[in-house]
Structures are given as C-alpha cells and as structure tokens.
C-alpha cells in the first residue's frame, strides 16, 4: 500500500509537470494530445521520468518488464512512516516524517492581510485576529468584556486538513499544526463540507469516543493513500476537512498549487503570481510574532509534487520589494486601463 501511494503521488506530479492539472477536463485534453502526437508526448514524459525526481517510475522504466527479485525485496522509496521525529527544532525533515505518520495538519488562512471584519472600527487583519485567537489561554482575559473572557482557550471549531500523500489544501498559505490533541477534534470528513465560515458557535463537542475519532482520521489517511476523493464539480482530489480547536501552531506554509480559495476569488485555481502566497506567508509570520512573540519558520508545500521544504530566506529587502512590485503591477495596470477607458 505504501509504495502504491507513492506511485500515485508520482503520477500526479508527472501529470502536473507535463503542464496538466488533475481535473477531468485536462485529463481529456491530455488524452487527445497523446492520441494526435503520441511519439513526442511519450518522449517528453520519459525525459521527465529520468530527471531524478521519480524513484518508482524511473525504476519501472529501467526494468521495463517485471522487477527482479532483489528489487521487489527492497523499499523503492524511503518509508518515513517508520521514522520517529521530534518537534525541536521544526525542520522540513520533521514535517515530512509527520506527514507520512498522519500527524501533519494545515489551517488555511485565506487572506491574512485583509481586514478581518467590516464592523471593526480599527483595522485588524485576518492574520492578526487568527493569531490572537490561537494564543488565547485560560486565566488570561481576552479584549472583550464577555463573561467568559477568562475561560477561552485557543480558536475553537476551526477547519483544518490532514496533510499526507499529496493532500490538497484550501488556501495558498496558513498555519502548520503537528499532532493536535485528538480531544480537541470535533469532526472529520474526507472532503470539504463547507463548514469553514463563521464562528460555528452552535457546533457542539465531539460525540464520538477517542477510538472512533482515531478510526475516522485513519480512514482519511487511507483515502489519501489511494489518491484522495473528490467533491462533485471541484478538483478530482478535494481537501479534507477536520473541525478542531487550534491551540498551538508549529510553522507557516505556502503553496503554489491550485487551490479552491483561488478559484472562488479569482475564478482561476492557480496563484495570480508566483510570489503572492510566499509574501502572504511572510506577513503571517510577522503578525504572529507581533501577537505572540513566537518566530515561526516558513515552509513551501506542494500536494501536486508531494513535498514540504524550507522556504527560501531573503535577507535583502530589495528582493522582497521587487516581489511585491511584481505582484501588484498587473492590478495597477488593469486599474489604469479601466480609468483611461472611462
């Protein structure tokens, strides 16, 4: 099962690398292209297989018939599910091991720098509000004057996703959680169930026992091993949705994979710009440190290519400014054209 799961993730990555996303329409387009120009398409695929990224495919290609007995007895890829890990420090290796063990979760923050509420008199970004709620601890009063201001703990009933074997994500950036307390998990679904809006204050505590919840999470893990499942009208592989009280985070992620939030806001699954989600992740890092004093590391994640790795560190402010300019330039130019046409 483990190597079959790896083969599925390699197939997804190979398809994506070959300029095809994992939607039904693009698969049909790919099949049409292969039918009309099979030789060049085949050679293009083989060149990608042999570039060193695809351990199982390259092994199968090199042994074009059946694998010899010695290879069958070996692990073709490293089985991180057997690797024990510690969270200090949080590294790409730590998170990779957590991912294979079924212990890695993401909390997508859709637009960290946007205003959290139109009703807020003083600007407070979505990232700042999220950070404040995660940091709430019993005995420490919140800013409100509500009777329970000393009792609040973390951010209850928030949507998170189990990340393993090429899992899809809801938003292009957000928080990383490693092995949250299972007692804080309220529900678990292998697909997006649209509960990620509002306070969800009416959602009660989990009615399942701990063993039953562990079984539900294991089921989601097994679904991901098989390539994930889809929700009608969306990606073939939807992000899974788990409702949890978020009390601690261990890092920040960003991704340039297609996401549902991109599709909902721009009608395009892909990022508007290669820097967009990295810059939003940087903002989330800074605002979380401002609120909590904790300096979280940033990691790049890709479900399409099945990796999590340390994000590049830009010490030169000019590089970051140039990224920001490249990100906002199309919007400024579009507005300029609209104004000129009026």
N, C-alpha and C positions, 0 to 999 in steps of 0.2 A: 504493500500500500504506500509506503514512504517513497519509494523510487518512482512509482506511478504518479504520485502527487508532484514530484519534481519534474517528471516528464510533461505533465500538464502545464506547469508554470513555464517550462522552456518553450512549449508550443505557443503559449500566449505571447511570450516575449518575442519569439521568432516572427510571429504574425504581425505584431506591432512594429517591430524593427523594419519589417518589409512594407512599411507605410500603410498598414491596415489595422484599424481598431477592431475591437472584439464586439461589434454589433452585427446583427443579422444582415443588414444591407451591405456592409463592407465585405462580409464573407462571400456573399453572392457576387459582388464586384470582383473579388479576388478569383473566384472560380471562373468567371467569364474571361478574365485576363489570362489565367492559366490555360484555358481552352484555346484561345486565339494565338497565344505566343508561348507555348509550353517550354521550348528549349531555353530561351533567355530567362524566363521566370524560374525554371529549375536551377540553372547555373547561378542565378542571383541568390536563391535560397541556400544552395550549397556553400557559396562563398561566406555567407553569414554564419552558417553552422561551423565552419572551420576557423572562425576568427578567435576561438578560445573561450567563448562565453558559455557554450552549451555542452556540458560534460557528457550528458547521456546521449544527445543527438550525435555528437562527434564520435562517440564510442560505437554507436549503432552503425554510423556511416562507414567507419573504418573496418567494421566486421559485418559486411553487407548481408550476410546470411544469418545464421544463428550465432549467438555469442558463445565463445569457447567456455569450457567448464571452469577454468580458473577465473574468468571474468564474472561468471554467474555467482561464484562464491565470494566475490568482493563487493564492498559497498562502492557503487559508482560515484556517489556524492557523499560528502560528509553529513552524518546524521547528527544534527545539533540537538535533537530531542533527547540525546543521551548525555548532553553536556550540562553540568551544573554551573550556575552563574551567581555572581554577587552584584549588588547594585552600586557598590562604591569601588571605583568610580563607575558612572554610567558611560559606557562606550558602545560603539557600533557592534562589537562582538557580544557584549552583554545583551543588547536588544535583539540581536539575531538569534541568540540562544533562547531568549524569552519568547520570540516569535515562533520558533519551532516547538517550544514546550506548551504553546497555547496560553501564555501568560502576558502577551503584549496587547494593549488596547490603545485606541486613539479617541480623543474627544475633539471633533472638528469644531473650529471657531470660524464661522463663515466669513465675517468681515471684521477683523479685530480692531481696525482703526475707525470704524464707523460709529456714529452716535448711537448709544445703546437704547435710547428712547426719546421720542419726540416730546414727551412730557417732562423730560429732565431740563430744569432751568439752566444749570451749569453743565457744560459739555462733559460727558463721561463716556469714554469709548466702550465698545462692546468687550474689548480685551481687558480693560481696566475693571469693569463690572464682573466679568468672569473670574478674574484673578482675586478680587475681593471676596467673592462667594466661596471660592475654593479654600481660601485662607481662614474662613470662619471657624472658631473653636469655642466649645462650651466654656462659660465663665467670662469670656471677653465680649463686651457689649458691641452690637452692630450699630451702624449710624442711625437706624430708625428708632422710633420711640415705642415700638410694639412691645406688648407684654413678654413676648418670648425672645427678646433681643439678647438675653444671656444664654439661651439654650441652643442656638443654631450651630450646626456642625457641617462644614463643607457646603457643597452645592447639590441638593437632593434632586432625584428624578431627572438626571441628565442623560442624554443619549450618547453612548459610546459604541465603538465597534471592536470586535475581536480581530486582530491582525495576524494572519498566518497564511502561508501558501497562496500568495498573490491576491490577498483581500483588497476589495475596492474600498475607497474612502468617500465620505460625504462632501468634505470641503478640502481646499488646497492647503490648509495649514491648521494647526491646533496643538493640543497638549498630548503628551505621551504618558500613559499610565502603565505600570508594571505590576501585575498580580494584585488588583484591588481586592479588598476584603469581600469575600463572597457574601457575607451577611449584609453588605450594602447594595447588593444587586437585587432589583425588584422583578425584572422580567428579561427574557432573552428571545430574540427572533432571528432566524437565518436570513431574513430580508428586511429592507426598510419598511417600517409600518407607520410612518408619518406621525410619530409622537414627539418629534423634536421641536415643537413650537410651544411657546408659553411656559407658564410656571408649573403646570401639571400638579397643582397643589392637591387636587382631588384624588390623585393616584395613591392608593393605599400601600401598605407594606407587602412584601412578598408573601404569598400564600403557600408557596412550595417549601418543602424542607430543604436543608442544605444538600442532601444527597440527590434530590430531584433536580435542584438547580445545577449541580455539577454535571448531571446527566444531560441537561439541556445545553450547557456550554460545550460538552464533549460532542454533542450532536452537530453543533455549529462547526466545530473544529473538523469533524469528519466530512461535513458538506464542503468545506474549503479544500480539503484534500482531493475531493472529487471534481474540483474546478469551480465550486460555488453554484448557487442557483440564481435565477433571475426573477425580476418582477416585471410583469407584462408591460410593454411599452417603454422599458428603460434598458439599461445595459444588460447584456446576457448575464453578467455576474453583478448583482446588486451588492451594496454594502449591507452587512448585517447590523442589527440594531439591538443594543442592550441598554436597559434603563438602570442607572446606578447612581449612588451618592458619591460624588467626586470630592475626596478629602485631601488627596495628595497627588502631585504630578512629578514626573522624573525627567522630562525633557520636552522639547518642542519639535514638531515635524513640519515639513512642507513637501509637496509633491507637484510634479508637472504632468501627472497622469490626468486623463479626462475625469471630471467629477460631476455629480448631479447638481451641486450648487452652481457651478459654472453654467451648466445647461439652463438652469432656472433663471439666472440673472442676465446672461448674455446670449442665450439661445445657441450657444456653442460649448460643447463639452470640454474643449481644450482651453488652457490658460490664454488670456489675452496677450501675454508677454512672458518670456522665459524667466524674467526677474520678479514678476508680480508676487508669487507666493513666497519666495525667499524673503523679499522685503517685508511682507506681512508677518512672516515668522520672526524676523528681526525686531519688528515693532512689538510683537507679543512677548518676546524675550525681555525687552527693555521695560515694558509696562509691568510685567510680572515681578521683575527685580525691584521696580519702584514701589510696588504694593507690599511685597513680602520680604525683600532683601535677599532673595534666593536667585542665584545666577544659573539658569537652566541652559544646558547645551542644546544646539540645534542639529537635527539630522534630516537628511534627504531620504524620502521613502518612494518606492515605486512598486505597486502591485503588479503592473504590467510586466515589469522586468524582475520582480521578486528580489528586492534588495532593500537594506537600510544601511546608510553610511553617513559618516560625519560630514556636515555641511562645510563648504569652503569658508575660511575665515578671512575677511577683507579688513586689513588694518588701515588701508589707505581710504580716507574719507572721500576722495575724489572718485574712486571706483564706485562707491555706493551712490554718490550724487549722480554719476553718469547712468547708473542703472535706473534711478528714479526718473531722470530726464527721458530715457528711452521708454519707460513705462507710461508716462503721462503725455508724451509728444503726440501720439495718434489722437488722443481725446481732445487736446488743444487744437490740433489741426482740423479735426472734424467740426468743432465748435466755430472755428474761424470761417470755415467754408459755409456753414449754415448762416452765420451772421452776414457774410458777404452776399449771400443769395437773397437775403431779405430786402 
